[in-house]
Amino acid sequence: MSDTDRALGAAWRDEFPWQFLTRLCEIDDRLGGHPGERRAADLVAAGLESAGIGPTIEPFEMQRWTRGRAELAVSMSPAGHNGFAAGEPIDRSFETFALPYSPAGDVHGELVDVGHGTPDEIDAADVGGKVALASTDSPAGERRVHRMEKLGHAAAAGAAAFVFHNHRPGQLPPTGALRFDHEAAIPGIGVSHETGAWLTEYADRGADTSIAVAATTEQSESQNVVGSLGPDTDEEIVLLAHYDAHDVAEGALDNGCGITVAVAAARILADLDLDCGVRVAGVGCEELGLMGSAALAEAVDLDRVKAVVNVDGAGRHRDLHAITHTADAMADAAERVSDHTAQPISVSDRPHPYSDHWPFLHEGVPALQLHSHRAGEAGRWERGWTHTRADTRDKADPRILREHAMLAALLVRELTTVDPDRVDTDALRERLHEDGAEPGMRAAGVWPDSWE
């Protein structure tokens, strides 16, 4: 029996992934810069130590956002509007969450429905001094419009606040950072799909809304957990995953499953013969703006990094999905592992900047992001339970965690044997422009300065 067969056989029966995810989900508030995030970093360090990897804790500075209360109320006089008969006045309150990096504030203004919140829809509406209301979804068949772009464009058009309503029924108020590492220009809150249905109707009837957000943003510190395995070579593969999560839930799927897969894969890789070294990192503050991965990219010699494997979204659903971000060698490696193991690994090459591969990719490092989807749903993007308080451990599956850890380990080992070409950043820039991603990246403040 080969070393690989023995390592995979042991991994198939290993209870570590589920135990690790369980302990991670028991930690309260893993939002970047908070004590729970540091406790999660210590757990990641212990997981790497169990693989014989001696990790170090590498701190970095960041802006810590702390949640206070958030309130949303709608009022309307009984005078009638748009054909509605006069009746009793409307005065209702709804459950809501402030989104990270929302500034504190009290806003009063007319509620205006801007559909999906695309630039064209916002430009067509009169949002000056008003509260913009938009779905978290994007128009069917068109590019995805990120919430940062929606809020940024609305703020530039003079909106006083922004309300995001979940486009999926039954999946609760959503959250997600409004900017990267600093406060947004206007308050932003999230509400459920069901609340959004009421608000859309009330906006059509000319309702006023009141929003109150209490929150603070202050200088603080987060950390990465970094270790190495395999031979000491001139080149290395970087295997990373973020362990922070939004404070409204356990963060089991995003990204508890991902960091579990990465640490479990490292335990497998520690028992394999590798052609080059592997740097393994649990990074902080992804949800607040990729700060941990940016600090890691600054700390390593990027000329030595052959490729980065970002485990963000793996371990959630049955089938592994590889996003290759235009790098052909990444696609080829994924297809070889899929063929060899007879396990489905779907592949897409469309690049995006909203996860921890980005600080490496925009400098030309080939990147592979490991995500997952339900059987038969390849190519569909749905956030699902993540970024809501329903992101809990019961949504995860021990078998999927083990299988994806094995596949991730085999993918990393495969990449140690190849010498992928660097990503042509000019071609990457053009691809993002063609895909329509550039306006959103500029609005979100993530278009690289080096590309100007």
Buried (B, 14 or more C-beta within 10 A) or exposed (E): EEEBEEBBEEBEEBEBBBEBBBBBBEBEBBBBBBEBBBBBBEBBBBBBEBBEBEBEBBEBEBBBBBBEEBBBBBBBEEEEBEEBEEEEEBEBEBBBBBBBBBBBBEBBBBBBBBBBBBBEBBEEBEBEEBBBBBBBBBBEEEBBBBBBBBBBBBBBBEBBBBBBBBBBEEBBBBBBBBBBBBBBBBBBBBBBBBBBEBBBEBBBBBBBBBBBBBBEBEEBEBBBBBBBBBEEBEBBBBBBBBBBBBBBBBBBBBBBBBBBBBBBBBBBBBBBEBBBBBBBBBBBBBBBBBBBBBBBBEEBEBEBBBBBBBBBBBBBBBBBBBBBBBBEBBBBBBEBBBEEBEBBBBBBBBBBBBBBBBBBBBBBBBBBBBBBBEEEBBEEEBBBBBBBBBBBBEBBBBEBBBBBBBBBBBBBBBBBEBEBEBBEBEEBBEBBEEEEBBBBBEBBEBBBEEEE
